[in-house]
Amino acid sequence: MAKSGGPWIGQLGLRLSLAFVGVALAAVGVAILLSSLTVSTDVDQLLRQQQKDLTRAAAVAAAAAYGNQGWPRADLSPLTDFVAQAGAGVQVRNAAGRVVDHSPGFSTFRAGPGFRHKVVVRGRRVGTVIVKYNDRGLGAAVATFEGQRFRARVTAAGVAALLALIVALLVSRRITAPVDKMMQAVRARGRGQQNARVGEVRGLSEIRELAVAFDQMADSVEEQDRIRRNLVADVAHELRTPIAILQAGHEAVLDGVTEPTSVHIGSLRDEVLRLARMVDDLQRLASAEAAALQLTLVPRDLAGTVAAAVDRLADSFDTAGIELVRRLDRVVVLCDPLRINEIAMNLLTNAVKFTPAGGTVVVETGPDPQSPGERAVLRISDTGVGIAADELPRVSERFFRGHSSTATSGSGIGLTIVSELVRAHHGTMQIASEPGRGTQVTITLPVAGESVAGQAAG
């Protein structure tokens, strides 16, 4: 298992959290911008309208003060007081443009034309009022509103960033923790720790599936490494004995200890043939393991393919005094005929080896009763010596030879080849045996589709 220590969130989680926060701040910024473009415009329009209305009211008040007496006797103090309450200053001019009166400190108001409105009395223009505004009154209210709105925006942005950070930390931890764990496992395996695994992780279902797939891949790689190591050890072990015999025999002849008689040379030749058979079996095994990439699948009658293998070995059965029973029912499978022939030859050869004279070997083909229309079955049964229960799970391992096979020649990889070829055909192999009563090997293969089967029949 890879260690799960390290930072609580890791660099990947930190970057993901910062991305969350950045997105949240960007969203708030866009919202503020849109609000400013709409609310500020509306507020400015409202303020301007209020200022125009106040200017119009000031003109009405000036007209009332003008009355029938004219500007020299007009009392404009109520007007200036009224305008001052709104944080503004007013200047009244007569029709000729001369200043009649103005609010105290009018000259201190900000420069600009201000708001103007005609003073009309009985349909005749008698003057003009000019109203200017400072930072008090309506302007002050608007400034206060803008300030509060700015503070509200800043607060909203801060709260949004904080919430985004909290959510990002929780979410990114859930996403990145298993990813970090897998990265640790990958680095550990890169350093040679072949037992490093991700193990159980929490998070999104896809990430959990990825972790499981990684561990399965690691298990498969480790199993392949174990198989390669075992293969090298097994080959070395199997080669050691015949090589030692050959070396000792030749040294004995060279040293003059043994005469090079025909019997002695024949014994050495037997060891050479044993080595040749072993090399040939290894080549066949390598070919079987690569069969999934080399198969030429065609629709073929399983009974006819197996019958060809049976015919080739018929003489061997007669010579051994073993009865061969054929029960070959037609069934079309999608297969590589050469490989199926090889499977049948291996199984029949084993049956001849381990069945004493007077025994019986039964060869059967046909639809699988448990899944008709989907699977076909090849079954070879013998009345031979059988296999012990503790050896049965290992009979398809490379170079494995049980106690009953010690007196029989062979490399011990025949069933290994059969197992690999069956697997390459997407089939299954089951072996049932009982010491002293015989062995039954059952192989199931996928049948060809109806249209393909029809072509094979035609």
N, C-alpha and C positions, 0 to 999 in steps of 0.2 A: 504493500500500500504506500502510496506517496504521502509524504507529510503534508498536513493542511495548515501549517503555521504561516506566519507572515502578517503583513498589514491587514487590518480589518476589511478594507475595501480594495486595496491595490491600485496600481496606476490605471488599469483599464476602467475600474469602477469610478476613480476620480475624474477621468476624462468624460465618462458618461454622465456623471453628476453635474460637472461644469456645463456640459452640453444642455442638460435639462434646464439649468439655471439661465443659461444664455437664451434659450428659446422662450422661457417665461418672461425674462426682461425685454426681449424683443417684442413679445406680444403686448406687454404693458406699454412699451414705448409707442407702438403703433396705435394702441387705444388712446393714449394721451394726445398723440398728434392729431388723430381724427377728432377728438373732443375739442382740442384747441381750435381746429379749423371751423368747427360748427358753433360751439358754445361761445367762444370769444367773439365771433362775428355777430351772433345774436345779441350778446351783451353790449357790444359797441353800438349796434343799431338802436337798441333800447335806450342807451345813455344819450345818444345823439338826438333821438326823438324827444326825450325828456328835456334836454337843453333847448331844443327848438320850441317846445311848448312853454318853457319858462320865459324864453325871449318874447314869445307872442303875448304871454300874460303881462310881462313888463311893459310892452307897447300899449296894451289896454289900460294898465294903471297910469301910464304917462298921459294918455289921452284924457283920462278922467281928471287928472291933476291940472291939465291944460284948461279944461272947462270952457267958460266964456271969458275968462280973465286973461288968457294968454300966458306965455312963458314967464314974463317978469314977476307975476304974482303967484305962479304955480308952486305948490308945496310938494316937493319931490322926496321929502324925507321918508314917507311911508314906502315909497318905491324902493329906495336904496336899502331900507331895513329889510323889506321883503326879499330882495335879491341876495342880500348878505346872508340870510338864513340858509340859502341854498349853496353857500360857499362860492358866490359869484360877485362880480362887480358890474355896475351899469353906468353907462355914460349916455346923457340925453343931449341931442343936438337939435337946433331949430331947422327950419326949412332951408336956411342959407348955409347950413353946415357948421355953424358956430356952436361951441359947447355951452349948454345951458346949465347943466349940473352933472355931478358924477359921484360915485361912491368914494368914500375915503380910501386912499391908497390904490385907486384904480390904475395908476401908472405902474404899479409894482406887479400887476398881473402879467402872465406870460405874453410874449409878443404874438401877434397874429391878428387876423381880422376879427376874430370872435364871431358872434352871431348877431345879425342885424335884422331889424324889423321896422317898417314904416309906422309912424304915429299918425293916425287918421282921425280927424274930428269932423263930423257932419259931411263926410265924403271928400274932405279936403286934406291933403297931406300937410301936416304942420311941423313935422320933425322926424327924427330917427332915434331909436334906442340901440345901443351896442352893448352886448352882454359878453363878458369874458369869465372863464372859470379857472379856479385854482385847484389845489389838491385837497380841498375841504369840501364838504357837502356831498353832492353826487359823485364827484371825482374821488373823494376819499372813500365813499362806500364801494365804488367800483374797485379801487386799489385794494381795499380790505378783502373784497371778494376774490380778486385775483391772487392775493397772497395766501388766503385760506385754501383756495383751489390748488395752488402749487404745492402747499404742504400736504394736502390730501393726496395729490399725485405721488409725491415722494414716499409718503407712508404706504400707499397702495403698492408701489413698486417694491419697497422693502419687504412688505408682507408677502407679496407674490414670490419674490426671490427666496424668502425663508421657507415658504411652503414648498416651492419647487425643489429646494435643496433637500428638505426632509423627505419628500416623496422620491426624489432621485436617489438619495442614499439607500432607501429601502428597496426600491426597484432595482437599482444597479447592483446592489449586494446580491439580490436574488438571481440576477442574470450573470454577473461576473464571477461570483464565488465558485460555481461549478466549472466555469471556463478556466479560472486560475488553477483549480485543482487538476484539470486535465493538462494544462500547460506544465504543471509541476511533474505530473506523471510522465509526460513526453520527455521533459528534460532529464528526469531520472533514468528513463530507458536509454536516452542518448548517452548518459554517463556509464551505461553498462549494467544498471540495476534491472535485470530482466524480470524480476518479480514485482516491479512497480505497477500498480493498478489505480484507477480512479476511485473505484468503490461506489458506494451509494451516495448520491448527491440529491440536493433539493433544488427546485427551480422549475423552469418551464418544461413541459413534457418533451419538447424537441431536444432540449439540452440533456435531459435524463436519457433519452434514447441514444443520443450521441455518446454519452459516457458509457452506456451499456455496450454499444457497438465497439467502442475503443477497447474496453476490457475483453470482449470476445475476440477482437483482432489480436490483442496481446496474448491471449490464451492460445489462439491458433498458431501464432508465430512461435511461441514457446514449445508447443507440441511438435511443430515441424522441426525445430532445433533438436528436440529430444529424439525424434525419429531419426534424424540424420546422425546424431551421435551414436544411437543404438545400432544403426545400420553399419557405420564404420567399425564399431566394436564387434558386431556379429560377423561381418565379412572377415575381419582380422582373425577372429576365433576359428571360423570355418576353414580359412586358408592355412592356418598354422599347422594343423595335423598333416595334411597331404604334403605340404612343403617340407615339414620335418622328416617325414618318411622318405621323400625323394632325396633330401640332403644326406640323411644317414645311409641310405642304400648306395648312393654314388660314392660317398667317402669310404664305405666299406670295400667297394670294388677297387677304388683307387689305392687304398692302403693295402690291398691284397688280402684282406680279412675274409672276403667272400668272393667266390668264383662267379663270373658273369654268366651264369647258367640261364637257360630259357625260362625257367621258373622264376628266377630272381628278376630278370628283365621284364617278364610278364607282370610281376607284381608292381614294378615301378611304372609300367605302362598303365596299369589300372589306376594308379594315383594320378597320372597325367590326365586320363580320361575323366576322372572325378573332378579335377580342376577345370577341365574344359566344360563339363556339364554345369558346374557352378557358375562359371562366367556366362555361359549361355542363359542360365536361369536369371542371373542378375540383369542381363540385357532384356530379357522378356519382362522382368519386373519393372524396369525403367520404362519400357514401352507401354506396359499396362497402366502405370501411374500417369503417363502423358496421354492416355487414350482419349480423355475428354476433349483434347485439342485435335486429335487425329482421327476420330471416328468418321466413317462414311456411312451415314444412316440411310437405309433404304427399306421399303416394306418387303418383308420376307416371311415365308411360312416357317415358323419355328420348328415344326415337326420335320420338314424336309432338311433343314440345316443340321439338326441334331442327328437325323438318320444317317447323314454323310459321315459324321464322326463315329457313330456306332459301327458302320460298315468297315471303317478303317481299322477298328480295334477288334473286330469279330474273331479274327484268328487268335489274338491274344487270349480272349476268353475261352476259346476252344482248347488251346494249349494248356491253360491253367485248370481246365475241368470245371469251369464256372458257367452256370446256366444264365443266359442273357435274355430277359423278357422285355419286349418292346410294347409300349402302350402310347403310341404317338398319334394324338388327335390334332387335326389342323387348327392353327390359330396364327393370324398374321400379326407380326410385331414390327416396330420401326427399330432396326438394329443394324449393326455392322456384321455381316455374315461371317467374315473371317474371325472376328473376336468371339462371336457366339460359338463358332466351331472350336476355338481355343478353350473356351470355358468348358464345353462338353468333353473335350479330350482330356483336360486336367482332371475333371471329376471322375471320368470313367477309368483313367489310369490309376487314380487313388483306389477306386473300388477293386480293380484287379489286384493291386498290391496287398490290400488288407483283407481280402476275402479268401478263405481257404478253399481248396478243391472240394467240389460238391456243393458249394454255396450258390446263392442266386443274387443277381443284380437286376433291378427293375428300372427301366428308363421310361418316364412319362412326360408328355407335353399336352397342353390344352388350355382352355380358358380357366382362370382362377375362380373356383366356386364362391369365394368370399367377395369378389368384386368382378362379376362377369361383365364383359363389354369394356372394361377399363384395364384389367391386368391379365397377363398370360403367365403360366407356370411351367417351369422345368424342374422335374423332381427325379433324383437318382437315389435309389435305396439299395443297400446291400445287407448281407447277413454275415459281415465280417467280424473282426475282433472288437470293434467299437472303440469309443473314446471315454476315458474317465471323466467324471463330472467336474473335477477340479481343473482339468486340462481343456475342457470344451471352450471356455471363453477365449483361450489363447491360440486356438488352432490356426487362425488367419494371420497371426503375427509372423514377421519375417524370421526365417530360420528356426522356428519353433518345431521341435519334434518330441512327441509324447513318448511315454514308456513303450507303447505298443509298436512304435515305428523304429526303434533302435536297431532292429535286425533287418530293416528294409532300407535299401539305398534310396537316396534322394537328398535334395538340398534343404527341404523344409519351407519352400516359398511357393509351392503350387497353389495352395488355398489363398495365399496373399495375392497372387496374380488374379485368381478368380474373383476375389473380393473387390479389387481395384477395377476390373473390367465391368463387373456388375454395377458398381457405383457410377462408372462413366456412362452406363446406359440408363441411369436414373432408376435402377432396380434395387431389390433387396435380396439378401441371402440369409437363410436361417438353417442352422445345423442342429439336428436332434440325434442323440446317440446314447447307447447303453452298452457297457462292456459285455462282450460275449454274445450280444444279440444283433449287433450291426449299427449302421449309421444311415441317416437320411438327410440329404442336402436339398433344400427347396429354394428355388430362385424364382422371383416374380419380376416381370418386365412389363412396361407400358405397351398396350396394343396400339396398332396403327388406326387412324381414323377410318370411318366407313368408306369415304371416297378413295383414300389411299389403299385400303384393303381391297377394294374393287379393282383398282389398277393392278395390284399384285396378283389377284385371282385371274384377271384377264391375261 
